[in-house]
Amino acid sequence: MSFLQKLFGPSRDEIWKQFAAAVGGSFNEGGFWNGSKVEATHDQWVVTLDTYTVSTGKTSVTYTRMRAPYVNPDGFHFNVYRQGFFSNLGKKLGMQDVTVGYPQFDDDFIIKGNDEWKLRRLFANEKIRDLIAAQPDIHFSVRDDEEKFRGGRNLPSGVDELYFQVVGVIKDVDRLKRLYDLFSETLDELCCMGSANKDEPGVKL
């Protein structure tokens, strides 16, 4: 083990290779223009893990994200993130927070969406709630096709993205595996609800 590995621990690429192997995915090493990424499948859907960086004047912020495009036949959207200062401020400014009937989950998270009945049905899935709660920081949502420009390409009309992002680079295999499980379970539940379709082909980013 090198001195830097002893000092900082395994690199992102080392951890992501382990994650790819654990979920039967592929690790694609980045080059000068593109960063490294992992692609894995669940049924016909392609789940992509990568990072992106946003410049904010003199500094820059790197985010870890996971994405899975899918055909969204009924346009159901949701947005889930942990309670905090900004979320509480958002409530005061009139942002709608839906309660889904599980007190601890409702207390810990801001839950928004365009169909309250479907929100309650989605989060009636205990595994989904547990996988969300297992994330120390999370912003988990469906991004619609009005925001479909992603990384230099357009997604087809009617195709939305199941989307996760957090600040920083995740270098924890178990956490990444739980995220992948969250995507898999959510896509399956969306199918049961009629908000995704297993007969539709997956879309690769």
N, C-alpha and C positions, 0 to 999 in steps of 0.2 A: 504493500500500500504506500502511495506517495505521501510526501509531507502535506500537500494540499488536501488530499483525501482525509488524512488524519485530522487536519485542522477544520475543514468545512464539511466533512462527511461525503457520501457518494454524490456524484454530479446528477443534474436533472436527467441527462440522457441515460445514465446507468439505471436510475429508478424507473424511467419510462420504458426502458427495454424490459425490465422485470414485470412491469404492469402489462405490457403487450403480450408477453409470454403467458401471464396468468389468465388472460381473458381470450387467448387465441387470436390476438390481433397482430398487426404488423407495425414495426417501428421504422419511420422514415427519417433518416438523419438530414438535418437542414444544411443549407449551403449559405452562400454570401447573402442572397436575397430573401430566402425563406428559412424560417426556423424549423426545428424538429417537430414531428407530430406522430401521434399514434392513431391508427385506424383499426377499428374492431367492428364486428357485425353482431346484430341481434335480429334473428330471423332475416328479413330482407333489408333492414335498416342499417345504415352506416353511421357509426358513432365516432366522431373525430375529437381528439384531444390535442390542443396546441396552446401557444401563448401569443399575445400581441402586446405591443407597447404604444402608449399614447404620450406624446410630448406635451408638457405643460410649461412652456416658457423655458426656464433654465434647467428644469428637471424633467424626468420622464417616469412614467408609471407602467409597470408590466403586470398584465393580467393572465391568469390561467383560465381557459375556457374549454367547455365540452359542448358539442353540438350534434344534433341528429335531425336532418331534414325529413319531413314526412308529409304525405297528403292529408290535409285537414278539411274533411268534407263539410263540417258544420261551423267552422270558424271559431271554435271554442278556444279562448285564451285565458291564461292565468299568470300570476306574478307572485312569487313567495320570497320573502327575505326576513332576516331576523329583526326583532324590535331593536330600536336604538334611538339616539338623539334625532337623527334626520328623519327616521320613520315616524317618530312621535310628532315632529314638526309638520310632517306631511299630513298627519291626521288633523292637526289644528287648521291646516290650510284647505281641508275639505276632501282629502283623499279617502276613498271608500275602503274600509277594512271589513271583510266578510268573516263572520264567525262560522266555523264548520261543525261545532258541536263537541269538540274535544278540548276541555278547559286548558290543560297544560300547553297543548299545541297552539291554541288560540292566543294564549298569553305570550308565548315565545316568538310568534311570527306574525308579520303583516301578510294577509292573504287577500289578493284582489283578483277579479276576473269579470268576464262578461256574461256569466250564467251561474247564478248562485246555486241552483239545484245541482248542476254538474260539478261545481266546486265541492259541494258537500259529498257528492258521490265519489269523486276522485280521492278525497282525503279521508273517506271512510276506510280506505285501504290502509290497514295498520302498518304493513311493511313500508309503504311509501312514507308515512309519517315518521316511522322509526329511522329510515335512511336519511330523511331530511334533517331530523333532530341530531343525527350522528355527525353532521357537518358543523365544525366550529364557526364557520362563516359561509354564507350561501346567498346567492341570488339566482333563483331557478324560475324559468318562465317559458312561455311560448312567444316567440317573436314572429309577427305576421308577415305576409308577403308584401306589405307596403314598405317594409324595411329589408327587402330581399337582397340588397347589394351586400355581398359578403366576400371579403378577401379577393376582390377582382373579378367576381363572377356573379351572375344573376341566377336566382332560383326560379323555376317555372311558376306561373300563376297557379295559385291554390296550394302551393307547397310552403309550409311554415317550418320553423325550427324549434325543437326542444332545446333549450339553451341554459347553460350554467356559466357563471363567471365569478371570480374573486380576485382581489388584489394580491399580487405576489405569485411565486412559482411553487406549485405543490410538488413536494418531493417526499411523498409518503405513499407507498404501494397500497397499503390497506385502505387509506382514504380514497385513492383513485378507484380501487375495486368497488368500494361502496358507492361511489358516484356512478360507475358503469352499471351497477345493480339498480340504482335509482332510475337511470334512463331506461333500462330494460323493463322494469316493473311498471313505470309510468306509461311507456308505449303500449304495453300489453293492456293496461287498464283503459287507456284511451280507446283502444280497439273495442273493448267490451262495452264502452259507452257510446260507440258510434262516432267517435271524434278522431279516429284514425282507421286505416284500412290495410289489413295484411295482404290483400290482393293487389294493392298498388305497388309498383316497383319502388325500391329505395332510390335515393338521390345521393350521389357522392359529392362531397365538397371539393 
